[in-house]
């Protein structure tokens, strides 16, 4: 995930709020002061703290230009080096405040990429090891004490590694949980849009059904009564257009109301793929559709809803160009797979990304509602399946509707 999302992934670092980092460093400096009070670090220790404070003031002055993961990593490495100097001046490896190394390792594991985590581990291990090398001989005289100190260094390395590993894994789990929650929110939002669309379509179908029927009836009677009248060809075409467009409006309203509202409540029934496809082909130009269907295979699903979804896919493919449309269907591995492929103009990357958005269409004005793929995707989601789209400019589009064979409508 990128920095702009403010999310953390195990592979890439997060954008860090400069104010938060500066405040955390002030608290760390306070802990350093406590370490100085409980030891005899002398002027060197206070000079190191002064240098750290000066660097934090510089960060504060430049905070408007800060926030990258790289800068955060560099600051943590600097702090680990300063801590090494402070510990050397105040007791060396015997100073109990060596545990502060884990603060920087944990911060790196939470905020930064794996490269910076490894860098902090190496710097901390090297710094802690340097404390043994630079300590006065009297601090670890004797073979037994030397072995004990080596054990301390090894234990430090193992603990640091485990802390970094645990926090990194935990961060990955949190990132995956956030992604799952975001997906659930998107799914819920889509469900609300479908429900709202269903209510709108049902209301529109109820309110517009009668006037649309009257218009269609009147246009038909007018066309028949004027059959023997010498009318301009354009006028007769207009009358046919009125009837066709009214029929199209009624079909759209009926399809919206059915697909958006009735899928969860539609009775499930065993249906052969051949019968399912025949129902979908009944309202499209079947002469242009070449089929490869396992007609005798049976699936348990809401046939009417799936037929409407398949019909939308076929109509989109037929509208994409003048060539033949390929339809394949089979039951494989407990799934019903229906694939529609056209050889039309295809879709750009942006169009493919937005293809299932409601009211988005790449067709010319008045040639589409932009609801076909949206409703197909909604049906697939409600039935526990998915819609897959594969397209690029110039090579056509392949749409796959994949549904569980024994569907339990949700």
VEXVOTI-349022 format. One line per 8 residues: number of its first residue (from 1); their letters; for each residue z, y, x of C-alpha. Coordinates in nm, 4 decimals. Layout:
<pts>
NUM> A> Z/Y/X | ...
</pts>
This chain:
<pts>
1> XXXXXXXX> 0.0000/0.0000/0.0000 | -0.0661/0.3439/0.1278 | 0.1830/0.6154/0.2110 | 0.1009/0.8214/-0.0954 | 0.2444/0.5618/-0.3329 | 0.5900/0.5896/-0.1743 | 0.6153/0.2116/-0.1897 | 0.7073/-0.0212/0.0924
9> XXXXXXXX> 0.5203/-0.3340/0.1957 | 0.6009/-0.5767/0.4744 | 0.2763/-0.4928/0.6560 | 0.2709/-0.1131/0.6447 | 0.5397/0.1475/0.6801 | 0.6505/0.3848/0.4107 | 0.6346/0.7604/0.4067 | 0.9857/0.8827/0.4838
17> XXXXXXXX> 1.1328/1.1973/0.3358 | 1.2220/1.4166/0.6390 | 1.5333/1.5601/0.4743 | 1.6702/1.2118/0.4148 | 1.6081/1.1087/0.7763 | 1.7687/1.4256/0.9112 | 2.0752/1.3797/0.6935 | 2.1104/1.0181/0.8005
25> XXXXXXXX> 2.0946/1.1194/1.1661 | 2.3767/1.3704/1.1129 | 2.5917/1.0891/0.9742 | 2.5001/0.8738/1.2739 | 2.5988/1.1532/1.5113 | 2.9330/1.1696/1.3327 | 2.9784/0.7984/1.4048 | 2.8954/0.8659/1.7684
33> XXXXXXXX> 3.1649/1.1318/1.7819 | 3.4151/0.8789/1.6505 | 3.3077/0.6455/1.9316 | 3.3679/0.9229/2.1854 | 3.7133/1.0025/2.0494 | 3.8167/0.6368/2.0852 | 3.6875/0.6116/2.4438 | 3.6697/0.8067/2.7648
41> XXXXXXXX> 3.3037/0.9028/2.7854 | 3.3531/1.2384/2.9469 | 3.0964/1.5138/2.9674 | 2.8008/1.2718/2.9819 | 2.8758/1.1357/2.6352 | 2.9064/1.4809/2.4811 | 2.5850/1.5883/2.6539 | 2.4011/1.2948/2.4970
49> XXXXXXXX> 2.5346/1.3822/2.1533 | 2.4332/1.7400/2.2129 | 2.0792/1.6262/2.2969 | 2.0642/1.4175/1.9792 | 2.1888/1.7143/1.7747 | 1.9246/1.9382/1.9319 | 1.6509/1.6877/1.8437 | 1.7779/1.6788/1.4858
57> XXXXXXXX> 1.7689/2.0587/1.4651 | 1.4100/2.0446/1.5910 | 1.3273/1.7928/1.3183 | 1.4833/2.0268/1.0633 | 1.2736/2.3175/1.1877 | 0.9529/2.1093/1.1637 | 1.0402/1.9229/0.8440 | 0.7446/2.0723/0.6561
65> XXXXXXXX> 0.5075/1.8805/0.8851 | 0.7033/1.5567/0.9061 | 0.7196/1.2389/0.7060 | 0.4976/0.9831/0.8806 | 0.6171/0.6318/0.9604 | 0.5102/0.6839/1.3236 | 0.7434/0.9800/1.3671 | 1.0294/0.7913/1.2019
73> XXXXXXXX> 0.9796/0.5009/1.4407 | 0.9747/0.7323/1.7418 | 1.2982/0.8997/1.6263 | 1.4730/0.5627/1.5834 | 1.3594/0.4495/1.9303 | 1.4936/0.7760/2.0748 | 1.8257/0.7248/1.8977 | 1.8531/0.3676/2.0284
81> XXXXXXXX> 1.7986/0.4958/2.3834 | 2.0551/0.7737/2.3359 | 2.3030/0.5187/2.1988 | 2.2501/0.3073/2.5109 | 2.3365/0.6057/2.7303 | 2.6401/0.6893/2.5199 | 2.7705/0.3301/2.5317 | 2.7186/0.3158/2.9084
89> XXXXXXXX> 2.9301/0.6296/2.9434 | 3.2054/0.5006/2.7151 | 3.2888/0.1416/2.7994 | 2.9570/-0.0323/2.8478 | 2.9063/-0.3688/2.6792 | 3.2756/-0.3920/2.5888 | 3.2508/-0.0896/2.3568 | 3.2770/-0.2191/1.9973
97> XXXXXXXX> 3.0364/0.0513/1.8819 | 2.7459/-0.1546/2.0178 | 2.7205/-0.2634/1.6537 | 2.5470/0.0695/1.5869 | 2.2290/-0.0869/1.7283 | 2.2058/-0.2808/1.4044 | 2.1848/0.0460/1.2101 | 1.8539/0.1335/1.3747
105> XXXXXXXX> 1.7184/-0.2211/1.3486 | 1.8026/-0.2310/0.9789 | 1.6480/0.1110/0.9190 | 1.3287/-0.0027/1.0916 | 1.3231/-0.3235/0.8842 | 1.3593/-0.1233/0.5616 | 1.1251/0.1662/0.6382 | 0.8699/0.0704/0.8992
113> XXXXXXXX> 0.5953/-0.1772/0.9799 | 0.6491/-0.4943/1.1796 | 0.5269/-0.3272/1.4968 | 0.8119/-0.0764/1.4832 | 1.0618/-0.3478/1.3880 | 0.9682/-0.5452/1.6998 | 0.9822/-0.2244/1.9070 | 1.3369/-0.1481/1.7863
121> XXXXXXXX> 1.4431/-0.5070/1.8517 | 1.3088/-0.4968/2.2066 | 1.4568/-0.1532/2.2816 | 1.7961/-0.2567/2.1445 | 1.7974/-0.5863/2.3350 | 1.6900/-0.4119/2.6542 | 1.9494/-0.1388/2.6058 | 2.2275/-0.3845/2.5359
129> XXXXXXXX> 2.1243/-0.5947/2.8360 | 2.1147/-0.2826/3.0543 | 2.4790/-0.2166/2.9654 | 2.5732/-0.5440/3.1402 | 2.3593/-0.4674/3.4432 | 2.4874/-0.1115/3.4806 | 2.8550/-0.1919/3.4113 | 3.0997/-0.1842/3.7025
137> XXXXXXXX> 3.1638/-0.5282/3.8551 | 3.5318/-0.5102/3.7569 | 3.4282/-0.5012/3.3920 | 3.2974/-0.8595/3.4046 | 3.4530/-1.0195/3.7126 | 3.4642/-1.3948/3.7270 | 3.2278/-1.6705/3.6273 | 3.3924/-1.7211/3.2893
145> XXXXXXXX> 3.3604/-1.3558/3.1908 | 2.9983/-1.3443/3.3060 | 2.9164/-1.6459/3.0880 | 3.1018/-1.4834/2.7998 | 2.8993/-1.1626/2.8359 | 2.5740/-1.3586/2.8519 | 2.6759/-1.5279/2.5303 | 2.7469/-1.1875/2.3765
153> XXXXXXXX> 2.3991/-1.0674/2.4688 | 2.2355/-1.3820/2.3275 | 2.4439/-1.3558/2.0108 | 2.3422/-0.9926/1.9788 | 1.9740/-1.0835/2.0061 | 1.9989/-1.3633/1.7504 | 2.1945/-1.1464/1.5076 | 1.9533/-0.8566/1.5470
161> XXXXXXXX> 1.6573/-1.0882/1.4828 | 1.8181/-1.2402/1.1746 | 1.9099/-0.8973/1.0344 | 1.5533/-0.7734/1.0819 | 1.4096/-1.0946/0.9342 | 1.6401/-1.0889/0.6321 | 1.5825/-0.7231/0.5530 | 1.2063/-0.7584/0.5981
169> XXXXXXXX> 1.1967/-1.0574/0.3644 | 1.4161/-0.8746/0.1153 | 1.1854/-0.5751/0.1309 | 0.8893/-0.8010/0.0632 | 1.0644/-0.9508/-0.2392 | 1.1439/-0.6044/-0.3712 | 0.7819/-0.4950/-0.3188 | 0.6548/-0.8006/-0.5060
177> XXXXXXXX> 0.9065/-0.7409/-0.7845 | 0.7912/-0.3798/-0.8126 | 0.4306/-0.4955/-0.8278 | 0.5185/-0.7455/-1.1013 | 0.7037/-0.4770/-1.2973 | 0.4097/-0.2395/-1.2615 | 0.1747/-0.5123/-1.3850 | 0.4059/-0.5807/-1.6799
185> XXXXXXXX> 0.4130/-0.2094/-1.7637 | 0.0336/-0.1943/-1.7482 | 0.0099/-0.4992/-1.9718 | 0.2536/-0.3470/-2.2190 | 0.0586/-0.0210/-2.2189 | -0.2626/-0.2122/-2.2876 | -0.0931/-0.3981/-2.5713 | 0.0172/-0.0685/-2.7232
193> XXXXXXXX> -0.3368/0.0689/-2.6929 | -0.4763/-0.2402/-2.8610 | -0.2174/-0.2139/-3.1399 | -0.2970/0.1549/-3.1891 | -0.6676/0.0775/-3.1902 | -0.6080/-0.1989/-3.4422 | -0.4262/0.0370/-3.6779 | -0.6976/0.2984/-3.6390
201> XXXXXXXX> -0.9756/0.0442/-3.6973 | -0.8045/-0.1113/-3.9983 | -0.7485/0.2305/-4.1543 | -1.1014/0.3416/-4.0762 | -1.2491/0.0197/-4.2148 | -1.0484/0.0618/-4.5350 | -1.1324/0.4290/-4.5805 | -1.4953/0.4153/-4.4675
209> XXXXXXXX> -1.5964/0.0789/-4.6079 | -1.6818/0.2057/-4.9548 | -1.8762/0.5185/-4.8515 | -2.0637/0.3252/-4.5816 | -2.1552/0.0595/-4.8363 | -2.2728/0.3270/-5.0787 | -2.4848/0.4901/-4.8076 | -2.6409/0.1555/-4.7146
217> XXXXXXXX> -2.7114/0.0690/-5.0785 | -2.8575/0.4124/-5.1542 | -3.0756/0.4080/-4.8438 | -3.2072/0.0631/-4.9338 | -3.2862/0.1623/-5.2934 | -3.4487/0.4840/-5.1750 | -3.6664/0.2914/-4.9309 | -3.7762/0.0470/-5.2021
225> XXXXXXXX> -3.8458/0.3213/-5.4601 | -4.0616/0.5057/-5.2095 | -4.2482/0.1977/-5.0977 | -4.5653/0.3049/-5.2840 | -4.5340/0.6713/-5.1916 | -4.7407/0.8058/-4.9066 | -4.4592/0.9134/-4.6755 | -4.4871/1.0054/-4.3096
233> XXXXXXXX> -4.4155/0.7112/-4.0817 | -4.1233/0.9014/-3.9280 | -3.9574/0.9384/-4.2679 | -3.9714/0.5656/-4.3344 | -3.8336/0.5088/-3.9870 | -3.5463/0.7442/-4.0617 | -3.4562/0.5481/-4.3738 | -3.4498/0.2234/-4.1788
241> XXXXXXXX> -3.2473/0.3913/-3.9101 | -2.9889/0.5023/-4.1664 | -2.9439/0.1460/-4.2910 | -2.9310/0.0035/-3.9404 | -2.6778/0.2569/-3.8184 | -2.4599/0.2080/-4.1272 | -2.4689/-0.1673/-4.0684 | -2.3782/-0.1076/-3.7059
249> XXXXXXXX> -2.0829/0.1106/-3.8047 | -1.9543/-0.1526/-4.0460 | -1.9951/-0.4225/-3.7813 | -1.8056/-0.2162/-3.5230 | -1.5214/-0.1469/-3.7656 | -1.4983/-0.5106/-3.8668 | -1.5052/-0.6262/-3.5064 | -1.2372/-0.3781/-3.4003
257> XXXXXXXX> -1.0078/-0.4732/-3.6845 | -1.0547/-0.8436/-3.6219 | -1.0334/-0.8577/-3.2434 | -0.7650/-0.5951/-3.1964 | -0.5435/-0.7030/-3.4804 | -0.5946/-1.0639/-3.5829 | -0.6032/-1.2630/-3.2585 | -0.2303/-1.3471/-3.2391
265> XXXXXXXX> -0.2225/-1.4482/-3.6037 | -0.5480/-1.6416/-3.6212 | -0.5090/-2.0136/-3.6797 | -0.5916/-2.2338/-3.3818 | -0.8438/-2.5075/-3.4374 | -1.0360/-2.7617/-3.2363 | -1.3931/-2.6454/-3.1957 | -1.6870/-2.7760/-2.9953
273> XXXXXXXX> -1.8364/-2.5365/-2.7421 | -2.1775/-2.5741/-2.9036 | -2.0404/-2.4588/-3.2386 | -1.8564/-2.1733/-3.0706 | -2.1724/-2.0539/-2.8958 | -2.3837/-2.0848/-3.2113 | -2.1476/-1.8493/-3.3910 | -2.1687/-1.5967/-3.1079
281> XXXXXXXX> -2.5499/-1.6130/-3.0979 | -2.5868/-1.5531/-3.4703 | -2.5897/-1.1737/-3.4345 | -2.7756/-1.1231/-3.1062 | -3.1313/-1.1815/-2.9836 | -3.0904/-1.5502/-2.9046 | -3.4543/-1.5815/-2.7945 | -3.3679/-1.4140/-2.4645
289> XXXXXXXX> -3.0657/-1.6343/-2.3925 | -3.1068/-1.9441/-2.1766 | -2.8142/-2.1824/-2.2168 | -2.6425/-2.4504/-2.0138 | -2.3591/-2.5554/-2.2420 | -2.1500/-2.8707/-2.2533 | -2.1916/-2.8630/-2.6302 | -1.9800/-3.1675/-2.7169
297> XXXXXXXX> -1.6719/-3.0620/-2.5240 | -1.3870/-2.9521/-2.7487 | -1.1202/-2.6859/-2.7027 | -0.8320/-2.5732/-2.9209 | -0.8559/-2.1970/-2.9661 | -0.8985/-1.9170/-3.2251 | -1.2726/-1.9592/-3.2752 | -1.3535/-1.6345/-3.4584
305> XXXXXXXX> -1.1864/-1.4136/-3.1975 | -1.3510/-1.5951/-2.9059 | -1.6898/-1.5802/-3.0793 | -1.6595/-1.2025/-3.1189 | -1.5610/-1.1696/-2.7515 | -1.8522/-1.3880/-2.6381 | -2.0901/-1.1950/-2.8648 | -1.9823/-0.8700/-2.6988
313> XXXXXXXX> -2.0536/-1.0177/-2.3555 | -2.3957/-1.1395/-2.4673 | -2.4876/-0.8074/-2.6256 | -2.3848/-0.6175/-2.3123 | -2.5990/-0.8519/-2.1004 | -2.8972/-0.8146/-2.3339 | -2.8633/-0.4363/-2.3275 | -2.8558/-0.4340/-1.9467
321> XXXXXXXX> -3.2271/-0.5148/-1.9125 | -3.5353/-0.6778/-2.0578 | -3.5033/-1.0077/-1.8745 | -3.3446/-1.3339/-1.9774 | -2.9685/-1.3745/-2.0034 | -2.8026/-1.6924/-1.8758 | -2.5126/-1.8445/-2.0692 | -2.3070/-2.1264/-1.9222
329> XXXXXXXX> -2.0084/-2.2950/-2.0772 | -1.7857/-2.5904/-1.9961 | -1.4304/-2.7175/-2.0090 | -1.3047/-2.7680/-1.6546 | -0.9557/-2.8346/-1.5276 | -0.7906/-2.7540/-1.8574 | -0.9803/-2.4271/-1.8906 | -1.2637/-2.3083/-2.1087
337> XXXXXXXX> -1.5123/-2.1202/-1.8901 | -1.7846/-1.9123/-2.0524 | -2.0178/-1.7281/-1.8132 | -2.2795/-1.4699/-1.9096 | -2.5183/-1.3456/-1.6419 | -2.7867/-1.0813/-1.6654 | -3.0414/-0.9555/-1.4121 | -3.0204/-0.5901/-1.5091
345> XXXXXXXX> -2.9307/-0.2777/-1.3193 | -2.5753/-0.3852/-1.2387 | -2.2721/-0.1602/-1.2015 | -2.1437/0.0629/-0.9249 | -1.8018/0.0031/-0.7743 | -1.6495/0.2792/-0.9866 | -1.8152/0.1528/-1.3053 | -1.6920/-0.1989/-1.2322
353> XXXXXXXX> -1.3388/-0.0710/-1.1802 | -1.3446/0.1186/-1.5105 | -1.5492/-0.1327/-1.7092 | -1.2582/-0.2524/-1.9253 | -1.1253/0.0940/-2.0026 | -1.1531/0.1859/-2.3718 | -1.4451/0.4158/-2.4606 | -1.5956/0.3925/-2.1106
361> XXXXXXXX> -1.9663/0.3055/-2.1143 | -2.2567/0.3183/-1.8695 | -2.5092/0.3081/-2.1534 | -2.7020/0.6078/-2.2759 | -2.5446/0.8285/-2.5397 | -2.5350/0.6724/-2.8887 | -2.6180/0.3294/-2.7441 | -2.2657/0.2018/-2.7048
369> XXXXXXXX> -1.9052/0.2618/-2.8051 | -1.7460/0.1700/-2.4712 | -1.5189/-0.0798/-2.6487 | -1.6978/-0.4110/-2.5890 | -1.5478/-0.5145/-2.2551 | -1.2159/-0.3532/-2.3454 | -1.1859/-0.5792/-2.6494 | -1.3027/-0.8877/-2.4571
377> XXXXXXXX> -1.0392/-0.8201/-2.1940 | -0.7771/-0.7654/-2.4650 | -0.8650/-1.0981/-2.6305 | -0.8516/-1.2803/-2.2960 | -0.5122/-1.1306/-2.2150 | -0.3638/-1.2114/-2.5555 | -0.4795/-1.5723/-2.5230 | -0.3369/-1.6144/-2.1737
385> XXXXXXXX> -0.6744/-1.6049/-1.9991 | -0.8742/-1.3505/-1.8040 | -1.2047/-1.1690/-1.7863 | -1.3786/-1.1702/-1.4475 | -1.6604/-0.9285/-1.3665 | -1.8938/-0.9556/-1.0675 | -2.1579/-0.6880/-1.0276 | -2.3318/-0.4549/-0.7891
393> XXXXXXXX> -2.6230/-0.2122/-0.8302 | -2.9589/-0.3838/-0.8447 | -2.8470/-0.7463/-0.8790 | -2.7140/-0.7674/-1.2322 | -2.3729/-0.8566/-1.3688 | -2.1867/-1.1818/-1.4205 | -1.9028/-1.1877/-1.6743 | -1.6708/-1.4905/-1.6937
401> XXXXXXXX> -1.4329/-1.5458/-1.9812 | -1.1707/-1.7993/-1.8711 | -0.9273/-1.9294/-2.1329 | -0.6719/-2.2126/-2.1442 | -0.8164/-2.5184/-2.3180 | -0.5094/-2.5708/-2.5388 | -0.4345/-2.2090/-2.6245 | -0.1058/-2.0965/-2.7677
409> XX> -0.1719/-1.7465/-2.9096 | 0.0840/-1.4910/-2.8025
</pts>
